[in-house]
Amino acid sequence: MDNYKVQVKTRKNVLSLVAAATLLIYVGLVFYRGGLPELPSFIKGFHTGAFIGAELCFVFFLAKYIKASKNDAELKKLYIEENDERSVVIIQNASLLSIVMILVGLAIASVIAGFFNSLIFYTLLATLLFVLIVFFSLWKYYTKKH
């Protein structure tokens, strides 16, 4: 359990760093917005919502890790929750089906977009290639690891 306690402490530190960096980047971009191209209000609203959502997630997990690190019973509960074999199998199955659906959806969307707009076609194609590269890189990594 001591190793897990160190893992939770590391997670807290990294998550705190990511939350602070995200805040600094967002605030910097907001203050520098005058030097950036004018954006539609929808995009500005999306940026604000994405930032607030990300920060709320960071705070949620930080609170969870802080609570667990202060109480051995909570730490044990978190350890069991993270290492439950049933949850691992469910996530693996959902991930496998998700990646297949994403790849097929991006491929179909790329073909359809090619008939209407080349910029959207190339954007979807680049996204498809990125997802494929990540998928095959991780597949190769885990094949060598196991």
KALIN-V256733 format. One line per field, one symbol per residue. burial: I if it has 16 or more other ideal C-beta (glycine too) atoms within 10 Angstrom, else O. A space follows every 10 residues. Layout:
burial->???
This chain:
burial->OOOOOOOIOO IIOOIOOOIO OOOOOIOOOO OOOOOOOOOO OOOOOOOOOO IOOOOOOIOO OIOIIOOIIO OOOIIOOIIO OOOOOOOOOO OOOOOOOOOO OOOOOIOOII OOIOOOOOOO IOOIIOOIOO OOOOOOOOOO OOOOOO
